Amino acid sequence: MMKQYLSTAKAIAIQQHIFFISLIAFTVLLTLPSAIAAPANVKSAVNRVETKDTGVEKLILPYVFSTDSMGLNLGVGAMVSGYHQEQMTIGGTVYGGDVSYGAGAGVWNYRLPKTDRFFMSLVGFMGYYPQQKAYAGGAGEYIPVGTPLPGSNDSSNEQFLQADGASNWWDIKIEYTLPIGATRDKSTVSYDLTRGLLTSEPTGGRVWNPMESGATVAVLRQFNRYESFELDDGELDGAIHAIELGLLYDNTDFSINPSYGSKQYVAISHDAGWFESEKQWTFIEFEASKYFSFGESDYASQRILALNFWTGYSPTWELEYDDEGGRIVTNNAPYSEGATLGGFYRMRGFDNKRFHDKAVIYGSAEYRYTLKYNPIEDVNWLKFLRLDWFQLVGFVEAGRVGESYTSDELLTDMKYDYGVSLRALTAGIVVRLDVAQSDESTNAWVMVDHPF
């Protein structure tokens, strides 16, 4: 009986370890090529006490995943951090199934030759997806009177296009680290970690003063998107070729996993209708985050309250009417850009890019509880994951898109959701599995990095 119990317990433990390794593999290797979502970041190197003086972190893993629309997919990916330059990361992945396939690669935070403060990131991804969904109307299609615009706050979640098609994109960005604050003397910062917790001096958070504390980064990003939908009556496609100019001030103690301090980002994006892009549009945005530390407890090494606010406005967005009063939006960002909510980062209880309009407001609160207990810490064959901690997170979100930037429009009839998250720090990268609930759906998202 005891032998049977031990065998069962061992099998359960192995299943748990396989789950953890599958989650890490799927998250890091599948989503790493799209982890450029943060428009700017602090240039940093992570030094783990547990792997002191190794300099380079590597990870090569196969993975498998299955979704209702994509079916079973097999893939393999790799990443290396700290090679050639301590702050630089290189990664890539390829996967495929019966219908779907994808391949992507990227280089992040490469310091340009003969410069001290200019960095370049280049990342691209191409894929084909069965039944991909867009909460948008057809090209040139006027929406009749009495019918909400697709993706608007009052729209139905049944107003969408869905078909097999491609989704390809690539981004390039140039960042400049200003010679002030924590990066006054050097363009990069170094973090020393013990069991994933900061043991070196924090880079910010004690005072709010860009000249003395934190890191300030200017960014110029050129981003490109191409999507196609193979509808019954023909193919519908669209393209984006836009530029974003932004400024980040990160005044947190540890930019990868902040426990106190704040950060702000302001940016303007513009598409001049270049090449295949058919629309000209502009979008202005502002984001602010604040972090509060409540210290450790009996079971937690960290207890953190994280708050986030984001808002944006498109001055070019306009409505055009036909003779019957039908409406169509002109000079607007496509449904996947601009004033958009829903998906991996904002309003996770709703489908990806569920809401979009002229203006947007959003707020979120997360309680991040970093566990002292690490179930795979002493598992030798998993040491290569460099997994330092697990974190339990509870979160709530509220947001609204609207046709005007007024309090009457944006602060009434807001959308809400809530959820929980399991996160881990592995090889200096935060990976997460979020599960969120809204009045429309329950969604699970696997992604790299905190949402803010």
N, C-alpha and C positions, 0 to 999 in steps of 0.2 A: 504493500500500500504506500509506504513512504517512498519507495523507489519510483512508483507510478506518479506520485505527487511531484517529486523532484523533476521527473521527465516532463511533466505537464508544465511546471513553472519555467523550466529551461526553454521549452518550446514557445511559451508566451513571451519570455524575455527576448528570444531571437526574433519573433514576429515584431516586437516593439522596435528592436534595433533596425530591422529591415524597413519598417515604416519610416523611422527617422532618416535613414540614409536615402530612401526614395524621395522623401520630402525635400531634403537638402539638394539632392541631385536635380530633381525636377525644377526646383525654384531657381537655384544658382545658374544652371546651365541652359534652361529654356528661356528664362526671362532676363538673363544678363545682357543680351544684345539690346533689349529695350529699356535698360536701366538708365537711360539718359534723360529720364523724365525730369530730374532735377536740373533746371536750366543752368545753374551755376553751383559750385561747391568749393569748400576749403580744400586746398591741395595738401594732402597729409600722407604720412607713412605710419604704419602701426607696427610696434615692436612688442611681441608677446614674450613675457618672461619664460613661458613654458618652451618656447622655441627660440631662445635668445641667439642672436648672431646668425640665424639662418638666412636672413635678408630676403629670400624669395618664398612666396606661398604659392603652391600649385594644387590643382584639382582636375582630375580626368575621370569621368564617370559615364557609364551608359544609363539610360533611364527609360521608363515606360509610363504612358498616361492614356487615359480614355475619357472622352466626353460624349454626350448624347449626339452632338452634331458632327464631331470629327472621328468618332470611333476609336479603335485602338491604334496608338502610334508608338513607334520605337525610335529612340534617338541616342546620340552621344554628343558630349560637349567637353570643353576644356577651358580653364582659365589659369592665368599666372599673374601674380601681383608682385611688384618690386623688382622685376627683371629689367636690366639696363638702366632704369631710373627708379628710385625708391617709391615715388608717388604714382607710378604708371601701372595700369592694368591692361592686359590683353585677354580677350575671351571670344569664344565662338561656339556655335551649336548647329546641328543638323538633325532633322527628324522627318518621319514620314509614316503614312498609313495607306489604306486602300485608296482614298481620294485626296486627302490633305497631305501637304508637305511644307517644310519651312527650312530656311538656312539663313544664318546671320553671323556677323562677326563685328568686332569693334576694338578700338584702341582708345583708352581714356587717359587724360591728364599727361600727355606727352609734352615735355618741355621742349620748345622749339630750339633748334641749334643756334648758338651764339647769342642767346637771350637768357635772362635770369628770371623773368616774370611772365612770359607769354607761354600759354599752354594750349594744346590742341586736342580735341576729342573727335573721333570719326567713327560712326557706327551705322550699319545698314542691315536691313532684314527684308527678305522676300519670301512670300508664302502664298499658298492656295488653300482656301477654306470652303468646305461645304456649308451651305445655309448661313452665311454671315449676314448680320442684321444691321440695318441703318435706320434710325428714327428720323427719316427725312422724306420729302416728297420727290416726285419725279422731276426731271429737268424741264423748266418752263411751264410747270403745272400750277394753275391758279387754284387756290383753296376756296371752295364756295362759302358764302355767307352762312354763319352759324356753325361752321366746322372749325375747331381749333387748329392752328398751325401745327404740323408734326413737330414733336419735340418741345412744344411750349408747355408752360406750367399746367395748363388745363387740358392738355392733350391726353388721349388714351394710349395705354401701352400696347394697343393693337394697331396703332398708326405707324407702320414701319415697312421698309423694303427688306426682302429676304431672298437670297439666291446664292448659288455657288459663285465664287469669284476670287480674284487676286487682291492682296493687300501688300504693297511694297513700299518701303520708305528708306531714306537715309538722311542723316543729320551731320553737319560739321559745325563745330563751335570753337572760337578762339576766346580764351579768357586771360585777363590780366589781373594779377594780384597786386593791389596797391601797397606801396611801401610805408604803411602806417599800422598802428596797433601791434598785434601779435606777429605780423609779417613785416615789421619795419626793417629788420636786418636780413631776413631770408624769406623767399617766396613760399616756402613750404613749412608745415609744422609737423612735429613728431609726437606721437602719443605712445607712452609706455603703459602696457596693460598687464595685470595679473588676474588670471581667471576672468578675463574680459572686462575688468573694471579699471578705470583710469588711476594710475599711480604717479604719473608725472604731473607737472604743473598744468592747470587748465589754461586754455587759450583765451578765455573770456568769461563773462558772466558776472563778475564782481562789480563792475561799474559800466554804465552805458556811455561810451565815448569812443567813437571810431579811431581817434588819434592815439588812444592809449590801450584799448582792449579789443579783442576779437579780430576777425579777418574780413576785409572788404575786397570783393571780386567783381570786376566789370566783365560782361560777356557780350559777344557778338555771335549770334547763332543763325545759320542758314539751314532751313529744314524743308524737306520734300516728301510728299506723300502721293501715292497713286493707288486708287481703289477701283475695282470693276465689279459689276453685278450682272450675271448672265440671266436676264429675265426672259420670260416666254416670248415677249414681243421684241426682243433685241437686247443688245448689251448697253448698260448704262455705266459710264465711267466718269471719273473726276480726278483732278490733280491739284496739288498745292506746291508753290515755290515761294516761300516767304522768308523774311528776315526778322529776327528778334534782337533788340538791344536792351540789356538789363543791367541792374546793379544789385548785388547781394551784400548785406552786412550780417555776418554770422558772429554773434557775441555770446556763444554758448561755451560751456566748459569742455565739451567733447563733441565735435560736430557729427560724428557717426552715430552716437547714441547720447543725446544731450540729457543731462539731469537738472541743470539750471541755466538761466540766462535767456536770451531771446535771439531772434533773427528776423530780418525784413528783406523783402525783395520787391522791386518795382521794375516794370518793363513795358515796352511798346513793341507790337508785332505788326508787320505790314506785308501784304502780298500785292504787287503791282500788276498782276496779270501776266507774268512772264511765261513764255513757252506754252505748255498745254494748259496752264492755269487760266480759267475763263473769268474769274472774278477778281476785282480789286477791293481789298478790305483792310481795315485797321482795327487793332484791339489794344486797349490799355488795361493793365492789371496791377494790383498791389496785394501782397501777402505778408502776414505777420504771425509769428509763433512765439509762445512764451512757455517756459518750463519751470516747475517748482519741485524741489527735492524735499521729501519727508524722511530721508535717511533710511537706515535698515531696520529690520524687525527680526523676530525669531526665525522666520522662514524666508525672508527676502533680504537680498543684499542691497536692493534699491527699491524705493517707492516714489514714483514720479507722476505728477500731474502735468499733462501736456495739452496746451490750448492752441488752436489755429483759427485764423480768420483770413478769408480771401474774397476779393471783389474785383469786378472788371466791367468794362464798358466798350462798346463798339460805336464810335461816332459816325461811321460810314453806313451803318445798317439802316435800311429804309424799306417801307412797304409800298408796293405798286398795285394799283387796282385796275380791274377790267370793267366793262360796261355793266355787268351784273353785280358788281361789288365784291367779286372774288379777289383774293389777295395773293401776292407772291412777294417773297423777300428778295431784295437786291442789295448788292454791295456788302454782303455778309460773309463772315467766315464759314467754311463748310461745317457740317454738324460735328465733326471731330475736333474742331479748334475753337478758340475764342471763349465766349460765355457758355461753357458746357459743364454739366454735372452728370455723375453716374459712372461707376466703374471702379478701377483699382485704387484711386486716390481720394475722390470726393463723392460722397453719397454712395457708399459701397453696398447699400441695400437695394439699389436700383441697377438695371442693366447698364452695360457700358455705353457711354455717350447718350444716355436716355433723354436728357433735357438740354436744350440750347436755345438762345435768344439773343437780344441786343445787350442786356445787362444781367449781372449775376451777383449774388451775395451768398456766402457760405461760412459756416462755423462748425468747429468740432472740438470735443474734449475727450482725451484718453487718459486712463489710469493704468500706468505701466508698472507691473510687479515682477521684478527680476528675481527668480528663484535662486536660493543658495544651493538647492539640490540639483545635480546634473546627472541624470540616469545613465549617460554613456561616458562619463568622465574616466572611468577605470576600465573601459572596454578597449583593449589594446589594438584590435584590428580596425577600430574606428578612429584611432588617434589622428589619422591623416585628414580628417574633417576639420581639425582645429576648432572644435565646437566648445565654446567657453561657457555659455549659459543659455537657459531657456527663460522666456519672459511671457507672463500671462497678461493680457490686456483686455480691458473693457472699454467700449467707446460709444458715444452718441454723436449724431450729426444732424444739422439742419441747413437747408439751402433753398434758394428760389431763383428762377430766371424770370425775366420780364421784358416787356416792350419799351419800358422807360426806366430811367434811374431815379426813382422817387421812393420815399418811405412807404407811401400808400401802395405802391406796386410791389416792392420787394419784401416788405415786412408783414404782409398778409398772406394767408393761405400757403404758408411755407411747407415744404416737404421734410419729413423726419425719418431717421432710421437709427438702429442701434445694433451692436454686435460684440463679438468676442474675437480674440486673436491669439495665436500661438506664434511666438517669434524666437529666433535663435541668432546668436552671433557666431559665425563660422568663418574662419580665415579672415577675420576683420570686416566681414560683410554681414549686415542684418538681413535675414530672410524671414518672411512672414506668411502665415496662412490665416486669412481673415474670413469670418463668417458673419454676414450682416442680414438683418431682417427689416423689411419695409412693408407698407400696405400693398405693394405690388408683387413682391417676390422675396425669396431667400437666396442669397448668392454667396458663393465661396470664391475667394481670390487668392492666388499664390503669386507672390511678387518679391522683388529685392527692395530693401531699404524701408524705413519707416515712411508712412504717407506724408509726414511733415516732421 
